[in-house]
Amino acid sequence: MPRIRFNGITKTYGDHEVIKTFSADVPDNEFLVLLGPSGCGKSTMLRMIAGLTDITAGELEFDGTVVNGTEPKERDIAFVFQSYALYPHLTVRANIAFPLLMSRFKPYHHLPVVNTLMRRRVLRDPDVDAQVRRVAAMMELTDYLDRRPRTLSGGQRQRVAVGRALIREPSMYLLDEPLSNLDAILRSQMRAEISDLHHRVGKSFVYVTHDQVEAMTMGTRIIVLNEGVIQQYGTPKEIYDSPANTFVARFIGSPPMNLIRCRLDGRSLRFPDGVTLKLPEGCASPSAPDRDVLLGVRAEKISVAPSDAVASDTMPAHIIVSEYLGAETVVAFKLGRRADQTEQDTVAKHDLQQARIPGELHLTPGADFTVRLDLTNVSFFDVDSGERLPVAVPEATR
């Protein structure tokens, strides 16, 4: 159950820097998620932890010991691959027991007849059989032990791959997008099973995914990457509530955070359509006011009302798309009345905002309405760099 420490880690292939220098400290028994879009370097980072890819610069530590030069088999880890990597000619029982077979492997076991006899002998061993049955019961595979992988569903194959990793009882589990080949229902089920497994075994998990729902529901800590750069490292709540930049703000959350350009004038926000909103008492704001900013507001912090319900803290808007999801509806809207803009402008621009509202509210695309922004816990970002702006709490509320 090692504590993982990244100390100035960098990875390059020739002149191409895949992972730019970063440092992070991950405590024991965490479920660490490496999250980012395809090609951002997350699988490369996982392979560096496993020892399958060399580290160009920096040090990787397990419990204070540098492991840069340590062979993968000496790192006491188990790896679950995206493609399952099951042996099609072996039964589920033999696939799960494979790490135990390899631990007893001798060079002469390569001989065809000897190999078969050795495998049968190990599988009959009472200790091996007990371990296989324990893991199979944990993964709900007891009834499938004598079947081949081709006869199993995708979710069952994934359980076999996880079970094969479990039987070794390593100190750390590495999982490379293990659910990407499953359908939505199986993915949801396996998310719950892997999270429950993490709590039961009490070991460190490092999990790669491009799916932010998986990251938020499973991870205890998340590293967000983009183009080889670590954008943010923190708990799911820290990353969701206080994104470090506009990339994280837009990547995390479904729908993503709304980013609205406005002018910060003291404790007031002035929007391009002439609407001015006051920041509530006690609400933190950037310490350097009187500047253009991007205001970040989560979709659930926006409420809607009929177009005639105009108040000092509301803004006019019109609906572009309405998506009914049962318990809730997600509406994509544009600030300002439709009558004030041409249809061409509406389609050409990509500055749509989104709100999550109760499902019983039925809003028709094209309709005008008003929106109210909850400004108590908003984020502010620099217009040019996209970085989160430091904020200061008003003197009167300290």
N, C-alpha and C positions, 0 to 999 in steps of 0.2 A: 504494500500500500504506500508507494513512494510519493513524496512531495516533489513535484516537477518544477524546475526552475529554468527558464529560458534567459540566458545571459548574453545579449548582443548577437542573437542568432541571425545568420544571413545565408542565403543559398543562391548561387549563380550557376548558370550553364553558359560557359564562354563569356560573352559580353552581356548576356541577358540576366538581369537580376530578378529571380523568381520570388524570393522572399527578401524584403528589405529589412534592415537591422531592427530588431525589436527585443524587448525584455519583458518577462512576466513571471509571476510567482503563483503557482497553483497548489493549494494545500492538499493534504491527504484526503482520500475518499470522495473527491469531487466528481461530478459528472460534467466534464469540460466539453463544450461543443465548439468546433471550428466551423464557422458559418460564413458563407459568402457566395457570390455568383460563380458560375462555371469558369474555370481558368484562373481563379484568384490566388491559387497556391495552397489551398487547405489540405488537399491530399498529399502534396509534397511535404508539408509540415508534419502530417501524420506519419509518413514514411521516414522522416528524420527521427521522430520519436522511436519508431520501431527499429531503427538501424538499417533499414533497407535503402536509404539514400544518405550519402555523406553530407555533413554540415560544412559549408564553405568557410565560415568564420563564426566565432562565438563559442559558447559552451552550453551544453545541455546537461543538467544535473538531476539525478534521482537521489533524494535524501542526502544532498550535499556532496555526492560522488559524481564526478564528471564521467559521462558515459560515451563521449564522442567516438572513442576507438573501440568500444565494446561491441562484440558480435551480437546479432539479433537473438540467437539462442541463449545468450548469457544475460539478457535483460529481463527475464522473467515476465514476459508479456504474451498475450494471446491476441491474434489478429482475425477479425471477421471481415471478409471481403464483400464487395458489392455484388459480385457474380456468384456468391455462395461457395464456389470452388469445392464442391462435393465430388467424390469419386463415384462415377456412375455404375461401375462394376461391383461396388461394395454395398452391403446392406446398411441400413440406418445404424444398426448396432456397431458395425465395423467402422463406419464413418465417425461416429462419436468417439469410439475407442482409439482412433488412429494416433493421437498424440501419445497414448500409453504404449501402443505398438512400437512407435518410433523410439521411445525412451529405452526399449529393450533390444533395439536393432543392432545387429552385428554385421560386419562386412560380408560374411559368407551367406547372409540371408538374402542376398541378391539372386542367388540361384533359384530358378523357377519353382522346383518341387519343394525345396527347403523353405522358400518364402511362404508358400501355401500352408505347409505344416506348421511353421512358426506362428502364422497369423491365427490359425485354428487353436493352437495350444494356448496362446495368450488370451483369446476370447473366452476360453473355457476356465481360465483362472478365476477362482471365487472372488478375489479382491477386485479384479478388473470387471467382472460381471456385476458385482455390487455397485461399483462406481458408475457403470453405464446405466444401470437401472435407476439409480438415484437421480442422475442428470435427466434421464428420459422422463421420469415422473415429474421433475421440476418443469420441464418444457412440454409436458403433456404429449409425449411421444411413445409411451409404453406400448400402445397397440400397433405401432408401426416399426418396431425394431427389426423385423425380418423382411421388410420391404426395401425395394431399390428406390433411389431418389426420383427416377422418372415417373414413378407412380404417385408421387406426392404433389400437393398444391404448392404454390409459391410460398405461402406463409409457413407451411410445414417444412419446406426445404430451408427456409430462413431459421427456423427453430433448430434444425439439425446443425446448421453452421454455428449458431450460438452455443448449442450444447457441446459441440466439439471444442470450442474455446473454453467452456466452463470446466470440463473434466480435468484439465491440468491444474486448476486452482492457482492461476498466476497472480501476481500482485497488481496487474493492470490489464485492462481490456481496451483494445483499439478497434473501432468500428468505422469502416469506410463506406458511407452512404448505403447501409445495409437494407434500407426499405425502399430504395428508388425503383425497384422492379415490381413492387406490389401495387395493387389497386387501392383506391382511397379507403375502403372499409378495412382491408387487411392492414394498411399502413397505420390507421388509428388504433387497431387492436394491438399491433406489435409495439407501437409507441408505449402503450400502457404496460405491456409485458416487460419490455426492456427497462422501463423506469422502476417497476416493481422488483426486477432482478437486481438492479443496482442497490436498492435498499436492503435486499435480502443477503447478498454476498458481502456487502460492506467493503468493496474494492474501488479503486479509481477507474473511471471510464473516460476515454477520449473518443469523441463521436464527430464524424465529418458529415455535413449536410449543406445543401443549398436551400433547404426548406425552413423558413423562419418559424413556422408553426411547430415543427419538430424541435427547433432550438429553444423556443420559449416554454414549451410544455415539458421538456425532458431535462434540460440543462440546469445545473446549479451555478455555473459560470459559463460565459460565452466570450469567444474571441471573434470579432467581426473583421473579415479581411476583404480587401478590394485591390486588385492589380498588385498583389504581393505586399501591400501596406496594411499593417494592423491599424484599423480605424478606431476600435474601442475594445476594452477588456473590462468585464464587470459582470454583475449578476443580471438575470433577465429583467428585473424591476429597474435597476439602474440604467440599463441600456434603453428600456422602453420609455421611462419617465424623463431621462436626461441624456438624449443622444448627443454624441460628441460633435457631430457635424451633419450636414444635410443628407449625405449618403446614408448614414445610419438611420436618420429620421425617416427616409423614404423606403429603406430596405426592411426595417423592422415594423411590424404592425400590419394588420389586415382589417380595413384599409390602412395604407400608410399615413404618416403624419401629414397634415395639410401645411403647406408653406405659402404664406400670404405676404407679399411685399407691402410695406407701409413705412411711414415716417414717424419715428419716435421723437416726440416733442415734449420734453419734461415727463409728465405722467400721462400724456395723451398719445394715442395712436391715430395718425391721420392717413386715410386710405385714398388711393387715386381717384375714386368716384366722389370724393368730398366728404365721406362719412368720417366722423371722429368719435373714438371710444376712449373712455377713461379707464385706466388701470385701477382695480379695486384697492382699497386700503390694505396695506400689509403685503401686497403682491410685489415680489422682487422684480427689478427691471435692470437693464444694462447700466453699468456705472458711468458710462459715457453717453449721455442722451444727445438729442438733436442730431440724428443721423438716420439714414435709410437702413432698415433691417428686414430680415425675413422672420415673420411671426410663425412659430410652429404650434399648431393646435391639433390634438388628436380628434378623430372622427366622433368619438363618444362624448366629447366636450362641446359639441355643436347641437343645439336644439332648433327646431323649425316651428313656424307659426304661419297662419294665413297672411296673404299679402297686405290685408288691411290692418293687421296688428302691428302697426309701426310704433316704436318707442325709441327713447334716446340711446338704448343699448342694443339696438338691432340694426341689421344691414339688409338691404334689398338683394334678392338673388332670383335666379330662375333655374329650373331643373333641366338637365340634359339627359340623364339616364336614371331610371329607378329600378333597383333589383330587389325583388321580394324574396326573402330567405326563410319565411315562416315566422319565427319569433321576432325577427328584426328585418328592417329594410335598409339597404344601403343606397343612398341617393348621391349621384354626382351632379354638382351644380356649378354655376358660374355667378360670381357676384355682379350685381346690377340687374336691372329689368331687361327682359328680352326686347322690349320696345325701344330701348336705348342703343341696341347693337344690331348689326346686320347678321343674317344667318351665316354668311361667309366668314365673318370674324369669329363667330362661335365655334365653327368647325376647324378653322385654321389654327387657332391657338390651343395650347395644351395646359392652360392654367386652371384646370378644373379642380374643385375642392370636393371632398366627400364627407358625408355625415352618416352616422349610424343611429337610426331612430326606431321606435317600436313598430313591430310588424303590422299592427292594426291601422297605422296611418297610411293611407293610399294617396300617393302624389303622382300626378300625371306629368310625363315629360313635356316640357314647354311651358308649364305653369309658373307664374310668379309667386313668390312667397318671401318671408323674411327669416333671417337666421340670427341666433343669439350665440355669441362665443363666450364660453366660460374661460375667463382670463386669469383665474386664480393660480394655475400651475402651467403656464405656457413656457415655451422655449424661444430664445432669440438667437438668430444666426447672422453672421456677417454676409452681406450681399455678395461680395466678391470671392472670398475664400471659402464660404460655406461653413466655417468653424463656429462652434457654439460660443456665444458671447458671455463673459463673466457678468454676474448680476450682483446687485447690492440691495439689501433690505432697507426700506425707508427708516430714517432715524426714529420716528414716532412709534414704530412697532418693535423696536429692539428691546 
